Structure formats: C-alpha cells, structure tokens
Amino acid sequence: MAGAAAGFAGGLFGIGGGFVVVPALMFLLPVLGVTPEQTAHVAVGTSLASIIFTSIRSTSSHAKRGSVDFGLLKGWAIWVVLGTAMGTVFADWVSGANLAVIFGTGVLAFAVYFLMPERQGAPLFAGLPSGLPRAGIASALGAFSTVLGIGGGTLTTVTMTVCGTPIHRAIGTAAGMGAVIAIPATLGFVVIGLYQAGRGWGSLGFINLPTAAVLIATSVLFAPIGVAAAHTLSPAILRRVFGFYLTFIGVLMIAKF
C-alpha cells in the first residue's frame, strides 16, 4: 500500500514518495529484525532505493507529455551529487529531528504561497539563479533530501515554481531529480551500513532488499496513473492541490518530531 501511494504521489507531484514510505517502514521493519537503533537508517536507505525506480518511471511518463527540463537536470546533476555525498555523511551521525521541524515549517510557509488565490500564480522571482547560487541550491537539495530519505521532488517543485516555471513542467522535472539524488544516496547508505549490527534480515548495508522489492513493484505500476491525473488538472487547480499536499506534509513532519 505504501508503494502504491508513493508511486501515485510521485507521478502527481513529482516526488519520490519518501514521505509516504519512511513512516510506513518505521512500523514494519522491526518485523524483519531491525533493531530500534537502526530502524531510522534502514527506513531512509530503503526509501531511497525505491525512489530510484519510482523517479525513472514518473519521469518517463512526464517526458512523453513534454514536461521535463532535461537541460536543468544535467546542469544540476554534479552539484546535487555533491550535496548527496555530504548528506550521506551527516545521516551517519546526525539526527534528522531538528532538520525535519525546520523543513516542516518551511513547507507550511510555501503552502500559504500556493494556496493564496490573490497571487494568481505570480512567481516570487523572475527566474532560477545562475552560477554559484544555482550550484548552492542544487547541493542543498541533495544534502537535505538525503538526510530525510526523500527524492527532493517537493523542494525542487517549490524552487522552480516560485522562480516562474509552470507547475506541470516543475513537477515533471522534479520527478527526474529523484533519481539524480537517490542513486548516489543509495550507494552511500549501502557503504555506511555494511558493518553495522541490527540491520535485520535481507539487508545490504542500510537497504532492506525484500522491502525495497515490494515498494518498487507497486510504485512503478501506480506512477503513470499519478502522472495522468496531474495532466488532467489545470495549472491553477494543480497549484492548489500541491498547496494542500504541502500543508499535510508540513504538519506531519512537525507533529512526528
């Protein structure tokens, strides 16, 4: 069920589905023998592994509708990977609780932006920055997303939309960002978890392979359905739906910690 929900949400909002998958895994992984000390790390690592396939499936479906900016993804890739490496190191010794609260607060602020009808879709900035500021944004996206076990789609969609990118194109491009972040992050979680105890049955590093397989199998089936749903909505309605999604996620992240 978590995989199906993640796949649909991934297609609809361009996200990797980590917000759906990680909480579910926190409850389920102890059944496979994962100790309380390692549950969060295995949940995040397994979520990232499943995001690779959800992201690729969603991006493929969005690309058929011409709503993916592959040039932006290529330009951001190296900086996102650098940020992902930093996030993997931080995830090995830093608790994500405070980061989650900060993230949730920021998401709620942007939810207000997307839900304010008087703005009528007006962007906050004329366009995405270039040069060093753009590299900094891309690196921050990679680091932040890795620590939280998400694909970065939410942050990417918000960043692109407030800088004037049409909502459908922002969501399609954000879907591709998931794979850019999740591939190196997954490898990192394999490495840092190889010699850790308490990872449970079927784990490679901090990736629980049986759980990841189930998540992937269901998410790739439902991702195209989410994409189709997104493209049936007008930009104004889709922005409003995304605003309600941000509100839910912001409250969930703050309440959880």
C-alpha positions as CSV (number, residue, x, y, z in Angstrom):
1,M,0.0,0.0,0.0
2,A,2.8,2.4,0.8
3,G,4.5,1.6,-2.5
4,A,1.3,2.2,-4.4
5,A,0.7,5.5,-2.6
6,A,4.3,6.6,-3.2
7,G,4.0,5.8,-6.9
8,F,0.8,7.7,-7.4
9,A,2.1,10.7,-5.4
10,G,5.3,10.5,-7.3
11,G,3.5,10.9,-10.6
12,L,1.1,13.5,-9.4
13,F,3.6,15.8,-7.5
14,G,7.0,14.8,-9.0
15,I,8.1,13.5,-5.6
16,G,10.0,10.3,-4.8
17,G,7.4,9.1,-2.2
18,G,9.8,9.1,0.8
19,F,7.2,11.0,2.9
20,V,4.9,8.0,2.5
21,V,7.4,5.2,2.6
22,V,9.6,6.2,5.5
23,P,6.8,6.4,8.2
24,A,5.4,3.1,6.9
25,L,8.8,1.4,7.2
26,M,9.4,2.7,10.7
27,F,6.5,0.5,11.7
28,L,7.2,-2.5,9.5
29,L,11.0,-3.0,9.7
30,P,11.1,-4.3,13.3
31,V,9.2,-7.4,12.0
32,L,12.3,-8.2,9.9
33,G,14.5,-8.0,13.0
34,V,15.8,-4.4,12.5
35,T,16.7,-3.0,15.9
36,P,15.3,0.3,17.2
37,E,18.8,1.9,16.9
38,Q,18.9,1.1,13.2
39,T,15.3,1.4,12.1
40,A,15.5,5.0,11.0
41,H,18.6,4.5,8.9
42,V,17.3,1.3,7.2
43,A,13.9,3.1,6.6
44,V,15.7,6.0,4.9
45,G,18.1,3.9,2.9
46,T,15.3,1.5,1.7
47,S,13.2,4.5,0.8
48,L,16.0,6.0,-1.3
49,A,16.5,2.7,-3.1
50,S,12.8,2.5,-4.1
51,I,12.8,6.2,-5.2
52,I,15.3,5.4,-8.0
53,F,12.6,3.3,-9.8
54,T,9.6,5.5,-8.9
55,S,11.5,8.5,-10.2
56,I,12.5,6.9,-13.5
57,R,9.0,5.7,-14.2
58,S,7.4,9.0,-13.4
59,T,10.0,11.0,-15.4
60,S,9.4,8.8,-18.4
61,S,5.7,9.4,-18.3
62,H,6.1,13.1,-17.8
63,A,8.6,13.3,-20.7
64,K,6.1,11.8,-23.1
65,R,4.0,14.9,-22.3
66,G,7.0,17.3,-22.8
67,S,7.1,18.5,-19.2
68,V,10.7,17.6,-18.2
69,D,13.5,20.1,-18.4
70,F,16.4,17.7,-19.0
71,G,18.8,20.6,-19.5
72,L,18.2,21.8,-15.9
73,L,18.7,18.2,-14.6
74,K,22.0,17.9,-16.4
75,G,23.2,21.2,-15.2
76,W,22.2,20.5,-11.6
77,A,23.4,16.8,-11.5
78,I,27.0,17.3,-10.4
79,W,26.1,19.7,-7.6
80,V,23.2,17.5,-6.4
81,V,25.5,14.5,-6.2
82,L,28.0,16.6,-4.2
83,G,25.2,17.6,-1.8
84,T,24.0,14.0,-1.6
85,A,27.5,12.9,-0.5
86,M,27.5,15.5,2.2
87,G,24.0,14.4,3.3
88,T,25.1,10.8,3.5
89,V,27.9,11.7,5.8
90,F,25.6,13.8,8.0
91,A,23.0,11.0,8.1
92,D,25.5,8.7,9.6
93,W,25.8,10.7,12.8
94,V,23.2,13.5,12.9
95,S,19.6,13.1,14.0
96,G,17.1,14.4,11.4
97,A,14.6,15.6,14.1
98,N,15.5,19.2,14.1
99,L,16.0,19.2,10.4
100,A,12.5,17.8,9.9
101,V,11.0,20.5,12.1
102,I,12.7,23.2,10.1
103,F,11.7,21.5,6.8
104,G,8.1,21.2,8.0
105,T,7.9,24.9,9.0
106,G,9.3,26.0,5.6
107,V,6.9,23.7,3.7
108,L,3.9,25.3,5.6
109,A,5.2,28.7,4.6
110,F,5.2,27.7,0.9
111,A,1.8,26.1,1.3
112,V,0.4,29.5,2.1
113,Y,2.1,30.8,-1.2
114,F,0.5,28.1,-3.3
115,L,-3.0,28.5,-1.7
116,M,-3.2,32.3,-1.8
117,P,-5.7,33.0,-4.6
118,E,-4.8,36.7,-4.9
119,R,-1.4,35.8,-6.2
120,Q,-3.0,34.1,-9.2
121,G,0.2,32.1,-9.8
122,A,2.6,35.0,-9.8
123,P,6.2,33.8,-9.2
124,L,8.3,35.3,-6.4
125,F,11.3,35.6,-8.6
126,A,11.9,36.3,-12.3
127,G,13.8,33.0,-12.9
128,L,16.2,30.5,-11.5
129,P,19.5,32.0,-10.4
130,S,22.7,31.1,-12.3
131,G,26.3,30.5,-11.4
132,L,27.3,29.9,-7.7
133,P,23.8,30.5,-6.3
134,R,22.3,27.8,-8.6
135,A,25.1,25.4,-7.5
136,G,24.3,26.1,-3.9
137,I,20.6,25.4,-4.3
138,A,21.3,22.1,-6.1
139,S,23.8,21.0,-3.4
140,A,21.3,21.9,-0.6
141,L,18.6,20.0,-2.4
142,G,20.8,16.9,-2.5
143,A,22.0,17.1,1.1
144,F,18.6,17.9,2.7
145,S,16.8,15.2,0.7
146,T,19.3,12.5,1.6
147,V,19.1,13.1,5.3
148,L,15.3,12.9,5.2
149,G,15.2,9.9,2.8
150,I,13.2,11.7,0.2
151,G,13.8,12.2,-3.5
152,G,13.8,16.0,-3.4
153,G,10.8,16.4,-5.6
154,T,8.9,18.6,-3.2
155,L,11.8,21.0,-2.8
156,T,12.6,21.0,-6.5
157,T,8.9,21.8,-7.4
158,V,8.7,24.6,-4.9
159,T,12.1,26.1,-6.0
160,M,11.2,26.0,-9.7
161,T,7.6,27.2,-9.3
162,V,8.5,30.3,-7.2
163,C,11.1,31.1,-9.8
164,G,8.4,31.2,-12.6
165,T,8.5,27.7,-14.0
166,P,5.0,26.4,-15.0
167,I,3.7,24.0,-12.4
168,H,3.4,21.0,-14.8
169,R,7.0,21.4,-16.0
170,A,8.3,21.9,-12.5
171,I,6.6,18.7,-11.4
172,G,7.9,16.7,-14.4
173,T,11.5,18.0,-13.8
174,A,11.2,17.3,-10.1
175,A,10.4,13.7,-10.8
176,G,13.7,13.4,-12.6
177,M,15.5,14.9,-9.6
178,G,14.6,11.9,-7.5
179,A,16.9,9.5,-9.4
180,V,19.7,12.0,-9.5
181,I,19.6,12.2,-5.7
182,A,18.6,8.6,-4.9
183,I,21.2,6.7,-6.9
184,P,24.3,8.1,-5.2
185,A,22.5,8.3,-1.8
186,T,21.5,4.6,-2.0
187,L,25.1,3.6,-2.7
188,G,26.2,5.7,0.2
189,F,23.7,4.0,2.6
190,V,24.9,0.6,1.4
191,V,28.5,1.6,2.3
192,I,27.9,3.2,5.7
193,G,25.7,0.3,6.8
194,L,27.8,-2.7,5.6
195,Y,29.4,-3.4,9.0
196,Q,26.6,-2.2,11.3
197,A,24.8,-4.7,13.5
198,G,21.0,-4.9,13.9
199,R,20.1,-4.2,10.3
200,G,17.7,-7.2,10.1
201,W,17.1,-10.0,7.7
202,G,17.7,-9.3,4.0
203,S,19.6,-6.1,4.4
204,L,22.5,-4.9,2.2
205,G,24.1,-2.1,4.2
206,F,21.1,0.1,5.3
207,I,19.0,-1.2,2.4
208,N,16.4,-3.9,3.2
209,L,16.2,-5.7,-0.2
210,P,12.9,-7.6,0.3
211,T,11.1,-4.5,1.4
212,A,12.6,-2.4,-1.4
213,A,11.5,-5.0,-4.0
214,V,7.9,-4.8,-2.8
215,L,7.9,-1.0,-2.8
216,I,9.4,-0.9,-6.3
217,A,7.0,-3.4,-7.8
218,T,3.9,-1.4,-6.6
219,S,5.2,2.1,-7.1
220,V,6.2,1.7,-10.8
221,L,2.6,0.5,-11.5
222,F,0.9,3.5,-10.0
223,A,3.3,6.3,-11.0
224,P,1.8,6.6,-14.6
225,I,-1.6,6.9,-13.0
226,G,-0.4,9.8,-10.9
227,V,1.1,11.5,-14.0
228,A,-2.1,11.1,-15.9
229,A,-4.0,12.7,-13.0
230,A,-1.6,15.6,-12.9
231,H,-2.1,16.4,-16.6
232,T,-5.9,16.3,-16.4
233,L,-5.8,19.2,-13.9
234,S,-5.4,22.9,-14.9
235,P,-2.3,24.7,-13.6
236,A,-4.5,26.7,-11.1
237,I,-6.1,23.6,-9.7
238,L,-2.8,21.7,-9.6
239,R,-1.1,24.5,-7.7
240,R,-4.0,24.4,-5.2
241,V,-3.8,20.6,-4.8
242,F,0.0,20.9,-4.3
243,G,-0.6,23.6,-1.7
244,F,-2.9,21.2,0.3
245,Y,-0.2,18.5,-0.1
246,L,2.4,20.8,1.3
247,T,0.2,21.7,4.3
248,F,-0.3,18.0,5.1
249,I,3.4,17.2,4.8
250,G,4.4,20.2,6.9
251,V,2.0,19.3,9.7
252,L,3.0,15.7,9.6
253,M,6.8,16.4,9.8
254,I,6.4,18.8,12.7
255,A,3.9,16.5,14.6
256,K,6.2,13.5,14.1
257,F,9.1,15.1,15.9
